[in-house]
Amino acid sequence: MAQLLVLVLDNLEQCPAVLDAWEEAGVGGVTILESSGLGRLRGIVSDDLPLIPSLRDLFATREFQHRTLFTVVEDEEILERVVAATERVVGDLNEPHTGLLFVVPVSRVLGLHKRRANR
C-alpha cells in the first residue's frame, strides 16, 4: 500500500542533505512547502516587537520557519530506508529541534508514475 511520508524539518540548512538522502533511498519526487508552527509564532512575541506585528514581519525572520517535505512511497522497504536516512541527517527525531516525521496510508494514487516529455 502506498504511504504519504511527511517531514516537518526544523533546521532549514539540513534541507538539501535530507533531499539528497531521500533521493538516494529511492524517493522519486518531493514536494516542499515553507511552514511555521504555532509554538514558534508564540515564542517570538516579545517586548521589542510592535504591539500588533504583521505575519509578514513574523515570517521575514528565517529562524521562525520550517520546511515541510512530503512524498508518496509505494514500497515499505523504501519507506524504512527514507526514515533511516532522515535520522542520519537530522538526528534522532525524538530529540528536540530536529523535526516531526509521520506516515499516513494512501488508499489511492493517480499520476505517480508520469513520464516527462523533456526527460
C-alpha positions in Angstrom: 0.0 0.0 0.0 1.2 3.5 -0.8 2.2 5.7 2.1 2.4 9.5 2.4 5.5 10.4 4.2 5.6 14.0 5.7 8.6 15.6 7.4 8.4 19.0 9.1 12.1 19.9 9.2 13.2 22.2 12.0 16.6 23.2 10.6 16.4 24.8 7.1 20.1 24.2 6.5 19.6 20.5 6.6 17.0 20.5 3.8 19.5 19.9 0.9 21.1 17.0 2.7 17.7 15.5 3.5 16.6 15.8 -0.1 19.8 14.1 -1.2 19.3 11.3 1.3 15.7 10.7 0.3 16.7 10.5 -3.4 19.5 8.0 -2.6 16.9 6.0 -0.6 14.7 5.7 -3.6 12.2 8.6 -3.4 11.2 9.7 -6.9 9.8 13.2 -6.1 9.3 15.5 -3.2 7.1 18.5 -2.6 8.5 21.2 -0.4 6.5 23.9 1.5 7.6 26.8 3.7 5.9 26.4 7.0 5.9 27.6 10.6 4.4 26.2 13.8 2.3 27.8 16.4 4.8 27.3 19.1 7.4 29.3 17.2 5.0 32.1 16.5 4.0 32.3 20.1 7.7 32.3 21.1 8.6 35.3 19.0 6.2 37.8 20.7 8.5 39.9 22.8 8.9 43.5 24.1 10.8 44.7 21.1 8.1 43.8 18.5 5.3 46.2 17.6 2.1 45.8 19.6 0.5 44.1 16.6 3.2 42.8 14.2 2.1 41.6 10.8 2.5 38.0 9.8 4.9 39.2 7.1 7.1 40.7 9.8 7.0 37.5 11.8 7.8 35.2 8.8 10.5 37.5 7.5 12.9 36.2 10.2 14.3 33.0 8.9 14.6 31.3 12.3 10.8 31.1 12.6 10.3 28.9 9.5 10.4 25.2 8.8 10.3 23.2 5.6 7.6 20.6 5.2 8.6 17.9 2.8 6.2 15.2 1.6 6.3 12.3 -0.8 4.3 9.2 -1.7 6.2 5.9 -1.3 4.8 2.7 -2.6 7.3 0.3 -1.2 7.7 -0.5 2.6 11.4 -1.2 2.2 11.9 2.2 0.6 9.9 3.9 3.3 12.1 2.3 6.0 15.2 3.5 4.1 13.8 7.0 3.9 13.1 7.2 7.6 16.6 5.9 8.5 18.2 8.3 6.0 16.3 11.2 7.5 17.5 10.4 11.0 21.1 10.0 9.8 20.9 13.7 8.6 18.8 15.4 11.3 19.5 13.1 14.2 17.0 11.2 16.5 13.6 12.7 15.7 12.6 12.1 19.3 15.0 14.8 20.3 14.0 18.5 20.4 14.7 20.8 17.4 15.0 18.0 14.8 11.6 17.8 13.2 8.4 15.7 13.0 8.0 12.8 10.7 4.8 10.9 10.1 3.4 8.4 7.7 -0.2 8.1 6.5 -1.7 5.3 4.4 -2.8 6.3 1.0 -5.7 4.3 -0.4 -5.5 5.6 -4.0 -2.8 7.4 -6.1 -3.2 8.8 -9.6 -0.4 10.3 -11.6 2.5 9.0 -9.5 4.5 7.4 -12.4 4.2 10.1 -15.1 6.9 10.4 -17.6 8.0 13.9 -18.5 8.4 14.7 -22.2 11.7 16.6 -21.6 13.5 13.7 -19.9 
